[in-house]
Amino acid sequence: MALDRWIALIFLTICLAYGYTAWFTMDEGLPPIMQRNPIWPSTFPKLLSVVGLVTSLLILLGHEKKDQETGEIDYRHLQDYNVSQAVGLLFLMVLYAVSLKPIGFLLSTSLFLTIGAYILGERKWVLMIVISMLTALSVWYLVSEILGIYMRPMPNASLLEGF
Amino acid sequence: MFEGLLIGLQTVFSIKMLVVVIGGCLIGTFIGMLPGLGPMSIIAIMIPVAISMGDPAAALILLAGVYYGAIFGGSTSSILLNAPGVAGTVATSFDGYPMTKQGKAGKALTIAAIASFCGGTVGAILLMLFAPMLSSVALLFHSAEYFALMVVGLSAIAAFAGKGQVAKALLMTTVGLIMATVGEGALFNMPRFTMGVMDLQSGFGFITLAMAMFALPEVLFLVLNPKPIAGSGMAQIKDLRITRSEARSIAPVIARQSIQGFFIGVLPGAGATIASFLGYAVERNIAPKKEQELFGKGSIKGLAAPEAANNAACTGSFVPLLTLGIPGSGTTAILLGALIALNVSPGPRLMLDEPQIFWSVIISMYIGNLILLILNLPLIPYIAKVLSVPRNFLIPFIMFFTLMGAYIGQNNATELLLLVGFGVFATALKFADYPLAPLLIGFILGGMLEDNFSRSMQLYDGIAFIWERPMTLGLLVIALILIILPSWREHKSKKKNENEPT
């Protein structure tokens, strides 16, 4: 089964769960006064679940035949591409998200940019670190001093105490 | 109208706004030049900056400037490297790149810039003429018509999605609409589909979703499949002049394609890409036999046509956004999201209630086009240096700005995890050839669609509004035809193929 039909299957399950909630469980808590209303919170979702079910079934059953051409990247030959770099960068993004609060904006951003370039194969350490730190500093200055959005620049001492 | 123009001039001609226009155009050109990064991801990245400026007029001017700049930058990399940065400029590379190979890169860039300028300016004039007319019609619309109109817009986007893509585009739109129902809506004071998760109470973040749908998959594609960024054509950008006879031969092409491109841009779902391909095809077909053979080998007409058309179409796509509040493309959907975040609801009342926003956007279009012509063109040889920044540095930076955008928008680290999760899923969708723009358009229109639907239901105490209002019925029938037509035609052509061999 091709990837697009697997994805259609995922959407089908989502629509089923969504539809089940809309048709059967959602209206239970509805106060009687709202039940006289022609429109309920579940009315529009009910419609959507039906449309979603029909379209995902159409794709799943292969109603529309696609031309035999692959897109920009042929996912069947994924191993030919730089998958490890992509996965590494995604993992790095997750790490960044988790570390942003505890170790502060400046440190985590410099690390993110340096390690990101390292994953892509860059080895000019001095240049990487200098550029990363300069970027972190200037973005922090822009965002928190000029735009006025607070971001903790330094490591959070109270969170690190436990370590 | 002149009153409005004066208001617009007054708003735009301040130091701040001029800086915003120039900055937007330059940033757009800069990033748009990078192969693989389209205007949607650039605008998505710029949204937090625009929103934090706080002034809706300035925000919209900035984003619009970024949009033209991106299209302009995309044509530069199409011409110099045969690596279009934007889908709308693919047709530009057909004749632009052969010209570069013939050593006429400077001339090609000038023609592209002039064609873009004319396309954009003609588009802005047409927008100024048509938008007020359309919005005075739109003022007669009731919520039932709005509902039907949005359904038409969403179905048109699916119908124009291409062969074998209609059901997918429709499904993506529906998923977007479904995602829009998550959280506490304005209509009912109860959270829906939150599965008890606190963070979902306020629904999914629009910026997070925009970044995850456009910026992140594009960067991941750049990582997975490195494209040549630095090229050899860069050194020879010289002699930007064109001759008088060349100017005379492209002038009618530019005039035709500016007008045609504008009207294609107005249609929902069509936009710059279709306008540029269609413009190229039309000009090739009506050109004299001798010139027809030149197309694809460095014809200046073949270069001018898609450039004029795609810029005019970009401007045209603002018509439904500004007059109806309904975006026809992914890019205008993102602009709509930004406006809603700034408490401005575009629609027919925008021109009456907040004329300074409406008119200053139009004035900024003229200025933006002028800046692209007189400021960017001479700077192109220098801006093109961005193409020689090593991708090892570039990619982490783009990722960082994507993350920053989502973080500044919501000030919440969980949002970043959501961003990565959605981004991975969007990349999988891109692998499987699902169009991503319909999802975001559905998500942004979802709230308004349900609002108008509910209001009509309440007014007519049921779904009677569908047949009691002829205009609503008419629009819904059009929507149905739009969806059924592509598969019906395919069905017919299949039958024809089966009959032919016998």
Boltz contact constraints between the chains, C-beta under 6 A:
constraints:
  - contact:
      token1: [A, 3]
      token2: [B, 432]
      max_distance: 6.0
  - contact:
      token1: [A, 4]
      token2: [B, 432]
      max_distance: 6.0
  - contact:
      token1: [A, 7]
      token2: [B, 432]
      max_distance: 6.0
  - contact:
      token1: [A, 18]
      token2: [B, 178]
      max_distance: 6.0
  - contact:
      token1: [A, 38]
      token2: [B, 457]
      max_distance: 6.0
  - contact:
      token1: [A, 38]
      token2: [B, 461]
      max_distance: 6.0
  - contact:
      token1: [A, 38]
      token2: [B, 462]
      max_distance: 6.0
  - contact:
      token1: [A, 39]
      token2: [B, 454]
      max_distance: 6.0
  - contact:
      token1: [A, 39]
      token2: [B, 457]
      max_distance: 6.0
  - contact:
      token1: [A, 39]
      token2: [B, 458]
      max_distance: 6.0
  - contact:
      token1: [A, 41]
      token2: [B, 188]
      max_distance: 6.0
  - contact:
      token1: [A, 41]
      token2: [B, 192]
      max_distance: 6.0
  - contact:
      token1: [A, 44]
      token2: [B, 450]
      max_distance: 6.0
  - contact:
      token1: [A, 45]
      token2: [B, 181]
      max_distance: 6.0
  - contact:
      token1: [A, 48]
      token2: [B, 174]
      max_distance: 6.0
  - contact:
      token1: [A, 48]
      token2: [B, 177]
      max_distance: 6.0
  - contact:
      token1: [A, 48]
      token2: [B, 178]
      max_distance: 6.0
  - contact:
      token1: [A, 51]
      token2: [B, 174]
      max_distance: 6.0
  - contact:
      token1: [A, 52]
      token2: [B, 174]
      max_distance: 6.0
  - contact:
      token1: [A, 55]
      token2: [B, 167]
      max_distance: 6.0
  - contact:
      token1: [A, 55]
      token2: [B, 170]
      max_distance: 6.0
  - contact:
      token1: [A, 55]
      token2: [B, 171]
      max_distance: 6.0
  - contact:
      token1: [A, 56]
      token2: [B, 171]
      max_distance: 6.0
  - contact:
      token1: [A, 58]
      token2: [B, 167]
      max_distance: 6.0
  - contact:
      token1: [A, 59]
      token2: [B, 167]
      max_distance: 6.0
  - contact:
      token1: [A, 64]
      token2: [B, 164]
      max_distance: 6.0
  - contact:
      token1: [A, 64]
      token2: [B, 167]
      max_distance: 6.0
  - contact:
      token1: [A, 66]
      token2: [B, 164]
      max_distance: 6.0
  - contact:
      token1: [A, 71]
      token2: [B, 433]
      max_distance: 6.0
  - contact:
      token1: [A, 73]
      token2: [B, 224]
      max_distance: 6.0
  - contact:
      token1: [A, 73]
      token2: [B, 225]
      max_distance: 6.0
  - contact:
      token1: [A, 75]
      token2: [B, 431]
      max_distance: 6.0
  - contact:
      token1: [A, 81]
      token2: [B, 224]
      max_distance: 6.0
  - contact:
      token1: [A, 81]
      token2: [B, 225]
      max_distance: 6.0
  - contact:
      token1: [A, 82]
      token2: [B, 223]
      max_distance: 6.0
  - contact:
      token1: [A, 82]
      token2: [B, 224]
      max_distance: 6.0
  - contact:
      token1: [A, 85]
      token2: [B, 223]
      max_distance: 6.0
  - contact:
      token1: [A, 86]
      token2: [B, 220]
      max_distance: 6.0
  - contact:
      token1: [A, 86]
      token2: [B, 223]
      max_distance: 6.0
  - contact:
      token1: [A, 86]
      token2: [B, 224]
      max_distance: 6.0
  - contact:
      token1: [A, 93]
      token2: [B, 420]
      max_distance: 6.0
  - contact:
      token1: [A, 94]
      token2: [B, 420]
      max_distance: 6.0
  - contact:
      token1: [A, 97]
      token2: [B, 413]
      max_distance: 6.0
  - contact:
      token1: [A, 97]
      token2: [B, 416]
      max_distance: 6.0
  - contact:
      token1: [A, 97]
      token2: [B, 417]
      max_distance: 6.0
  - contact:
      token1: [A, 100]
      token2: [B, 413]
      max_distance: 6.0
  - contact:
      token1: [A, 101]
      token2: [B, 413]
      max_distance: 6.0
  - contact:
      token1: [A, 113]
      token2: [B, 396]
      max_distance: 6.0
  - contact:
      token1: [A, 116]
      token2: [B, 396]
      max_distance: 6.0
  - contact:
      token1: [A, 117]
      token2: [B, 392]
      max_distance: 6.0
  - contact:
      token1: [A, 117]
      token2: [B, 393]
      max_distance: 6.0
  - contact:
      token1: [A, 117]
      token2: [B, 396]
      max_distance: 6.0
  - contact:
      token1: [A, 120]
      token2: [B, 392]
      max_distance: 6.0
  - contact:
      token1: [A, 121]
      token2: [B, 392]
      max_distance: 6.0
  - contact:
      token1: [A, 122]
      token2: [B, 392]
      max_distance: 6.0
  - contact:
      token1: [A, 147]
      token2: [B, 52]
      max_distance: 6.0
  - contact:
      token1: [A, 149]
      token2: [B, 408]
      max_distance: 6.0
